[in-house]
Amino acid sequence: MNLQLTSKAQKELDKIDDKTALRISQKIYQLESNPFGPNSQKLGGGKGYRIRIANWRVVYTVDKAAKTITIIKIRHRRDVYR
């Protein structure tokens, strides 16, 4: 599967400290091989999926027909669902 980050998600990732950003990037790249892994959870309302990395959340959608994963948000847990 192809992996895409929205410009908003890329900006959010750039604002995070390097150590945490590296951990998040590694988890994001693991989505290419298995976007529906044991750590992913479907969000209510059909708004996609999320994975948890410590106190950070990555919200993404999967388009099976186009075989793409689009990262929508990368935020701290207190802000992600607002």
N, C-alpha and C positions, 0 to 999 in steps of 0.2 A: 504494500500500500504506500501511496505517496503521502508525505507529511507537509502541511502548510500551516504557517502561523499568520494570523491577521496582523496588520501593522500595529494595532492596539496591544495585542498580546506581546509582540516583540518589544514594544516600548516598556511594558510592565516588567518583562524579563530583564531588560537592561537596567532598571532601577533597583533590582535586588542585589544584595551583596554577592560577591563572586563565589564563595563557598556554597551558598544556598542555590544560586543560579546553576551551578554545575550539577548539583544533585537533581534539580528539576529538569535540566536538559537531558540527563541520562534517562530519567523516567519517561520523558516525552519520546525519545528515540526508541524505547522499548515498545511503545505503542504500535510502531510499524509492523512488528511481527505478531502482536496480539492486542488489538484494540479493546477487546472485551475480556481482559484478564481478571484474575481474582480481586485485584485492587480497584477495579473500575465499578462505578455505581451509576445506574441509569437515573437521570433527574426526572422529577415529576413534570407533567405537562409536555412531554416530548421535546424538551429543550436540550437534549444531548446527554453526555456522560461526564463524569468527573473522576479524577484520581486524586489521592491525598498524598502529599509529601510533607511530613511533619505538620507545621501549622499553615501550609500553603495548599491551595487547591488549583487544579488545572481543569478547566471546563472545555470540552471538545465535542465535535459532531463527527459522525462517520457516514460517508456516502458510499454504500456498498457497490452501487452501479458504476460510479466513476473511480472507485477504489482510492478514495482520498480521506484523510483525517485532517480536519481543520481545527486548530487550537484557537479558541475564542477568547478565553480569559485566563490569566495567571495572577491570582491575588491571595492575600492573607485570608484566613478563614473568617475573620470578623467582617470582611468587606465583600466577599465574593457573591453572596446571594442577594445583595441589596439592589 
